[in-house]
Amino acid sequence: MLIGGAGAVLAGGAGAYLWRPDDLGQPHDAYFSALNTMLRSDGPGRPVMLLDLARVNQNIDQIKAMVGPNKTYRIVVKSLPSIPLLRHTMERADTNALMLFHQPFLNEIANEIPQADVLLGKPMPVNAVRLFYNKLNSNAPFKPERQVQWLIDTPERLAQYQTLAKELGIHMRVNFELDVGLHRGGFENPQSIRPMLEIIKADPDHLSFAGYMGYEPQLTGMKAALPDPAVQQVLDIYRGFIAEAEAAGYDANSLTRNGAGSHTLGIYFDDTVMNDLSAGSAIVKPTDFDTYHLGQNVPALFIASPILKRYDELRIPGDPAVAKLLPLWNPNMERIYYIYGGYWKARVVSPGGVPEPIYQSTNQSPYTTSKKVDLQVDDYLFFRPTQSEFVMLQFGDLLVVNKNQIVDTWPVFQQTG
């Protein structure tokens, strides 16, 4: 029985060895090797968010081409939360249209980009709207009665905003949120807005109707084109609401008819229903935006974190024997590096073949590699964020690079204010 048991163990071990992972380790390629050299020389020695300006420009030009000359390109601010980055994007894309999702950001835009044309991308609680007006400099050139469209998703919200407008003695332009298939809220049928259009028309001192906003990320995975039935179903909903506005006496050409997002922007080049298309993340392309219609866009945003410690053997808590056996089975666990920080919404992009950390730490995350990865202390590990809107706010100023040189630092928004 002992011989048989030992044989079974050996046979099982041999079988496991046959199924062992491949050695996936790679050194930094030329692009990241140059960034690594730059940061070792000129970096601040802490985790930073890098913004590659040449790649940003390439993406802006691609987005502008996808929108086309007959529609407004509206930049989604939450995905590019930095005043200098927004100014740069607006200038290169030749647009002043922004979509906002957060009251403190709206006040900062009013102060810093007073020429902006703003559409709210979600309905704001009335207290947040009140706070915006309370913090707004009355002498500022930004005029919300002309430059802001507040999003309305229910009759109750419209009533709240009308009451606030009367209380503050202001005029508010409102835009109706449409449910075009996401089912996150908004109006589902055109007849539902008739009473609200009547309310707006009856109170021109305080309210005016500015248009529609819809969002259809459910089309993301479909590789959809304009003739596809799912796309036409979305556009049919818009058509119904446009017809309702025209029946109420509005000129459809004067209304904002906003839609899309980075994932679906590429569908609508030849469409004539929407005249206002939104995108933000496509400018920097985090990993969640590696999608069909963004195939020509390139990653332009990276987290770079210094290596604090390197060990040429696996060192993990627990039984030392396990630490010796694991690299025999998995060559990608032959070395271990501890980086400065970690646990971000991000994935290692360079060196290649680095698996997920063996445990997560916001202080010093451990990453194992094969011996093909030969980084030293003070070298950098590079990550691609999975999203931009929250992750970009975690590292202080953006480190703007161009041709392997740090050319600027761009501050990001504050979450409160």
N, C-alpha and C positions, 0 to 999 in steps of 0.2 A: 504493500500500500504506500509506503514512503517513497519507493522508487517511482511508482505510478504517479503519485502526487507531484513529485519533483519534475517528472517528465511533462505533466500537464502544464505546470508553471512555465517550464522552458518553452513548450510549444506555444503557450499563450503569449509569452514574451516575444518569441520570434514573429508571431502573427502581428502583434502590436508594432514591432519594428518595421514590418513591411508597410504598415499604414502610417508611419511617422510623417509629420509635415515636411514639406520641402523647405530648403534654406531659401528664404525670400529676401535676405538682407542685400542692400545696395548702398553705395556711398551717395553723398549729395551729387546731383547732376550739376552741370555747369552753371545753371541759373541760381540754384540755392547755394552752391559753393561760393559764388561771388557775393551773395547776400551774407553768407556766414563770415567771409573775410571782412566785409564792410562793418558788420556789427561787432566783430572782435576788436576792430580798430576804433570805431566811432560810436558804437552803441552805448546805451546807458547802463548795461549790466543787469537788466531786469526784463521781465516779459514785456513785450511791446506789440502793438498792432501796426503792421506794415501796410502801407497803401502804395501800390505800384502805379505811378502816375501815367506812364505810357500805356499800360494795360487799361486803366480807367478811361483814357481818351479813346482807345480802340473800341471799348464797349459803348461809350456815349455815341460815337459815330454809328455803331451798329444799331443801337436803339433808335436813333434819329432816322436812319434809313428804313427801319421796320415800321415806324409810325407813318412816315411819308409826309408829303408837303401839305396835305389837305386836312390834317387833324392836329389838335393840340397835344403835345407831349406834356404830361403832368407828372412831376417827380414826387415819389413817395418819400417823405421826409424821415419817417421812422427807420427806413432802411439805409439812410445816408445821414446819420444824426450829427452833422458837423456843419457849422455855418460856412467855413471856407470851402468845404467839399461841395456844398449845395451851390454856392456862388460859382464855383468852377464849372459844375455840371450845367447850371442854368446858362452861363455864358457860352459854353461850347455847343450846347444843344439849342441855343437861341429860343429859350422859353422862360416865362416868369410864372408858370403854373405849378403849384405845389399841392400835395395832399397831406393833411395833418391828422394826427391821431391822439395828441396829448396836449393838454392846456399849457403847461410850462413851455413846451416847444413853440406853441402858437404865439405866446407873448414874446418869446425871443425872436421869432421870425418878424413880428410886427416892429420890433426895435431895430433889427439888424438888416432885414431885407424888405424895406418898406414898399418896394414896387411889386411884391408878390401878389399873385392871384390865388387865393386859398379855397380849397374844397375840403371840408371835414370828411374823413374816411370812416368815421363811426359817430353815432349819436352821442353827444356829450350830456352828462347829467346837468341839469339847469344850474346847480351850484358851481360847477366848473365853468360854465358860460359866464355866470355872474362874476366869478373871480377873474376871468380874462378881462372883462370890461373894467373891473376895479383896478387892475394892475396896468391897464393901457394908459399911456401918456396921451392926454387929450390934445396936446399940441403936436403930436407925432404926425408925420406925413402919411402914415398908414391909416386908411379909412375903412373900417370893417363894413360899413354900410354899402360900400362899393366893391370891396376886395375879399369878403368872406362869404362862403355859402355854408350855412349850418345844416347838418344832415338831420332829416326827420324820418322816423321809422314808425310812428304811431300818431293817431289824432291827439292822444294825451300829451305827447311831447310837443306838438305844435301849440297846444293850449298853454303849456308851461312857458314856452318861448314867447308867445304873444303877451302873456302876463308880464314877463320880465321886460320885454320891449316897452310896454306901456309904463312900467314902474321906472325904468331908467330914461325914458324919453328918447329911445333910439329906434333906428330902422334895421331890420334883419332880413337878409336874403336867405331863403330856405331851399334846400334840395331834397328830393324824396328818394329814400333808399328803396331799391327794388329787389325782390327775391327772384333771382334768375336761375335758381336751381341749387344754391348752397343751403338754403333753408335755415339760415342763421338769423333771419329777421328781415323786415322790410315788407313792402306792399306786394301782394300776390296777384291782384286783379285790378285793371284800370278803373273800374267803377268805384273802388274804395276811396279814391282820392277826390271824387267830385265834391263832397261836402267841404273838404279842406281847401280846395281851390276857391270855393265860394267864400270861405272865411278870409282867405288871403285877399281876394278882390275887394271885400267889404272893408278892409283895414289897410289901405295903401300907405298910411302914415307910418305904420309899424312893420308891415310884412310885404314881401314880394317873392314871387316864385321864380327860381333860377334854373331848375332842371332836374335831372335824374342821375343817380349813381347805382351801378350794379357791379357785382363781383362774381366771377364764375370759375374758381379754381378747380371745380369738378371736371373741367375739360383737360386738366394738365396732362394726365397720363394717356390721352387718347391719340396723340399725334394728329390732332384734328386739323382740318382745313375748312375754309369758309363754307363750302357747299355741304359739309357733313350735317346730317339731321340734328345732331345734338347742338351744334353751333347755331343752326337756323332756329331751333327751338328757343334758345336764349334771345336771339335777335327778334323773334316774333313777340316775345314779352315786351321788349323795348318798343316795338312798333305799336303795340296796343296802347301803351302809356303815352306815346307821342301823339297818337290819334286823339286820345282823351284830352290832352293839353290843347291841341288844335281846336277841338270842339268847344273848349272853354274860351277860345279867342286868343290863344298864345301863338306866336310865330315859332315854329319848331327850330328854325335856323338860329334863333336868338337864344335857345336853351342849351345849357351844358348837358351833353348826353354821354356821360362818363362810363367807362367800363374797362375790362381787361386787368392785367397785372403782368408782372415779369414773365410768368409761366405761359401766358396765352396771348401776349402782345402780338406775336408773329402771325396770328390768325387773320387779323383784321385790316391788312393793308388795302384791300380792294373793297372793303365794306363802306357803305354810306349811311348806316343807321347811327353808329357812334361817331362823335366828332371830337372826343376827348379821351385819351388812353393813358393809363397810369403804369408806371414801373419805377422801381427803385433798386431792388437787390440785383437786377441784371447788370447794374453798373459795376458791381464788385464781385458778383457771382460766387457766393458761398455754396457749399456742397448740396444743400437742399434744392439748388437751382441748376443742377446738372440735368436739365430736362430738354425735351425734343426741340422746342422752338428757340432755345438758347444755345444751340450747338456751335454757333459762330462766336459766342462770347467767351471770354477767357477769365480765369480766376485772377483777381487783382488785389485780394485782401488776405493777409497771412498773420498768424500769431507766431512770434519768434521767442523762444524761451532758452536762456542759458543753461548749460549742463553744469550742475554743482558737483556731482560725484560720479566716478566711473569705477566699476569692479569687473574684473575679468573672470568672474565666476558668479553663479546665481546665489544671491544672498536674500533669503526670505524668512519671515518668522516661522517657527515651528520646527519640525524634525529635520535636522541637517541632511539626513539620508535622502529625503525627498528633493532637496535642493541639488543634490549630486545626480539623482536619477533623471530629473526632468530634462536637463540639457541633452542627455543621451538619447532621449526620445524626440525632443523638439530642438533642432539646431538654432531656432530663433530665440532661445533662452540661454544662450551661452554667455552673454554679457548682460549687465544691468547698469542703467544710467538713472540718476535722480536729477530731475530738472527743477528749476525755480518756478514754483507754483504748479498749477494744473487744475484738472476737473472742469475744464471749459467745455462749452458746446462746440467741440471742434474735433478734427481727426488729423492724425499725423500725415503729412504729405511728403516730408523729406527728413531723413533718409527713407528710401523705399523699404517696404517689407517689415516695418516696425509694428508688432501686434498691439492690441489694446493693453493698457497698463494692468499689471497683475492685481493692483488695487488702486482706488482713487484717493487722491489727496489734493487739497487746495494749497498745501504748503510745499511738498516735495513729491511729485508723482514719479513712480518708478516705471521705467520702460525697459523691457528686455529686447535684445537684438542678437543676431548671429555675429560671428567674428568678421563677417564681411563689412559690418558697420564699425568703422574705426574712428570714432569721434573722441575728442579730448575734453577735459574740463575747460570751460569757457567757450567751447563751441556751442552751436545753437541747434535745437530741434525746431522744425517748422510745422505748423498746423494750418489747415484750412477750416475756418469757422463753418458750422452747419447753417448758420443764419448770420445776418449782419446787425439787425435792429437792436438786440440787447447786448450781444457780445462786444460790439464796438464801444460800448460805454464803460467797459471794465478795465481799461488799460491807460486811462489818461489820454494825453494828446496822441493823435495819430502820427506815426513817423512816415513822412512822405518821401518815397525814394524814386529816383529816376536815373537810369543808366548806372546802377550800382553806387549811387551816391545819395546821402540824405540831403534833400533839398529844402525841407521845411518841416515844421510841426504844426498840426492843425488841431485846435481844441474841439472837443465833442460837447454835446448838450449835457446839462444836468437834469436828472430825473425829476427834481422838485424845483420850485421857484415861483 
